[in-house]
Amino acid sequence: MATSTQQQVVDQTIAFVKTRLPPDPTGHDWWHTYRVWKNAIHIGAAEQVDMYVVQLAALLHDVADHKFHQGDDRLGAQVAAGWLAGLGVEETVVAHVSEIIAELSFKGAKVTSAIRTREGMVVQDADRLDALGAIGVARAFAYGGYKQRLLHDPDVPPVQHDSFEQYKASQGPTVNHFYEKLLLLKDRMNTATGQRMAERRHAILAEFLREFLAEWEGETAT
């Protein structure tokens, strides 16, 4: 259970993140953070980890997403560290939260995750869950539209990226993103709780894609 001081830090962080992430059409707004935070609370409680660190990392994980800041994947951790230090949060907690945020993102199909702690694994699972299921489908196409990507092009095959640089530079159609990331997430969950939660969401994602590809050819999936 968080102490009153810790709860105050969490509440102040919620208010801070809301100002940093106003509503937008890409699926990376406050409500994405809210869902990740709720996922993280659920997973973290079952996995018996430090919920103070988990909540702060989940709340701050997207305060400066590399996709919207010239590809700088270090900025988010720096912004989070500055915010928490300004609140007088213990240095060990600041360092832990910053480390989680710096290593959280999916970095390519052939890139191994660097998440080191149980708390980081919980937050990564919580973030990845929001890329699955019905919301995952909606977010994929919302972001694809924002980046002016095609829905699908059968002549452009998916790529299993070897590095984060290749992954960040990808401009493929949105359906390729299903094969390059989304369908891979279920088997890359870190925690038993996250794995269980991912099963149903993965099935929804896979069923959508099966129907989409059938309709693309003027058919209906059976």
N, C-alpha and C positions, 0 to 999 in steps of 0.2 A: 504494500500500500504506500502510495506517495505521501511524504510529509506535506505539511501546509506550505512550506517554502517551495518544495518541488512542484506542488500543484499550481502555485502562483507562477512559476517559471513556465509550466506547460500552458497555462491560460494566456500569459503574455505572448508566448510564442504563437499560439493560435491567432491572436489578434495581429501580430506582425506578419504572419504568412498570408493572411487574408488581404493585407494591403499590398503585398508583393505579387500576389497571384489573383488579379481580378478576373471576372468571367471572360472567356475567350472561346473561339470556335475550334480549337485544336485538340481539346481533350486533355490539356495540361494545366488546368486552372485549379482554384481552391478545392473544387469538388473532387477532382482526382486525388489531391492530397488528403481530403477528408476520408475518402474511401480507403486509401492506403493506410491511414492512421487507424481506422476501425478494423481493417483486416489485421493489422499488426497487433492491436490490443487482443483480438481473439486468438491469434496464433501464439503470441507471447505468453498469455495466461496459461495456455495448455503446455507450452514448452518450458515454463518455469525459468524465465530469464529476467534480467534487470529491466523492469518496465519503464523506468525513468529514461534510461538511454534509448530504449525502443521507441517510446513516444516522441522524444525530441528528434531522433533521426528520421522517423516517419514524417513528422510535421515539416521538417526542414529539407527533406531530400530533393525537392524540386525548386528551391528558392532561386536558383540560377542554372536551369537546365542547359546543358551544352548545345542542345538543338536550337536554342534561341539566343545564344551568346557567342556567336562566331566559333562554335565548336570547342570552346574552352571548357574542358571537363574538370578543371580544378577550381573554377570560380565558385561553384555551389558550396564546396567544403569550406572555402575561405569566408564566404558570406555567413554561413552558419556559425563558424568559429567566432567571428567578430560579434555576431549577435549574442551568443551565449556568454562570451567573455564580458560583454557589456552589462550583462545581468548578474555578474559575479558568480557564475556557475563554476564548480570545481574544475581545475585544469584537466584532471583525468577524464572527467565526463566530456568536456569540450573536445579533447583529443580523440576519444572513442567515437563520438557522434561524427566528427569530421572525417575520421577514417572510413566509417560506414558509408557516408555520402560519396566520398571520393571513389569508392570501389563498387558502388551499387549497380550501376548501369549494365545492361546487356551490351557486350562489346563485339559480338560476332559469333557466328555458328561454330567456328573452330577455335574460339578464344576461351581459355579456362577462367572461371570466376576466381577472384582473389579474396573473396570474403573470408575473414579470419575468425570472427567471434560468433557465438550463438546469437547475440543480439543482432548482429549484421545479417545473419542468415534469416532471421525472422523478418526483418524489414525488407530484405530483398524478395523473399517469398510474397510478402504483402503487396509489394509493388508489381511483381509479375502477375499476381492474380488479377490485377486490374487491366491487364492486357489480354485476358482470356474471357470466355463467355460472351454474353450479349453485349456487355459494355466494351469488351475488347474489340468486337467487330465494329461497333459504332465509332470507337476511338481511332481505329485503323483507317477507316474511310474519311473521317473528319480531318485527320492529319494529312492524309493523301491529297484531299481536296485543297487544303491550305498550301501544300507544296506543289500544287498543280500537276500531280501525277495521274497517269492513266489508271482507270479501274483495273484493267487487265489487258495484256497483250500476249497471246499464246506464242508469239515468235521471240519473246524476250524471256529466257529461262531464269529461274531464281539462281542466286549465287550463295555459296557457303563461304562467307568471308573469313579470311585468314587473320585479319587484324582489325583493331578498332578504327583505324584510319580508313580502311576499305569500307567498313560498315557505315561510318558516318558519311562517306562520300556517295553512297548508293543513291541512285535516282530511279530505280526500277518501279514498275507498276505496283499498286497497293496489294494486289493479290500475291505478288512475289514475297511480300513481307510476312505473309502467313507461313511460307515455307522457310524463309530466312531467319525467322525468330519465333512467331507466335506458337506454331505447332511443336516447337522444340522445348517450350517452357515446362510442360508437365513433367518431363523426365529430368529436369534440372532444378526442381524444388529441393530446398535444403532440409526441411523439417518434415516429420511425419504428418503433422497437422496441415501444413501447406500442401503436401502431396495429396491428402484426402480432399481438401477443398478444390484442388486443381482438376481432379478427375472429371467432375461434372462440367466444369467450365470448358475444359478441353473438348469434351464430347459435343457441346453446343457449337464451339468454334468449327470443329471438323464437319458437323452436319451442315452448317451454313455453307461452308466451302464446297461441299459435295453438291448441294442444291444450286449454288451459284454457277458452278462449272457445267452442270447439266443444262441449266437454263441458257447459258451462253451458247450452247449448241442447239437450242430450240427444243430441248427435252425437259423432262422432270425426273428428278432422282427417284429411284424406287428402293 
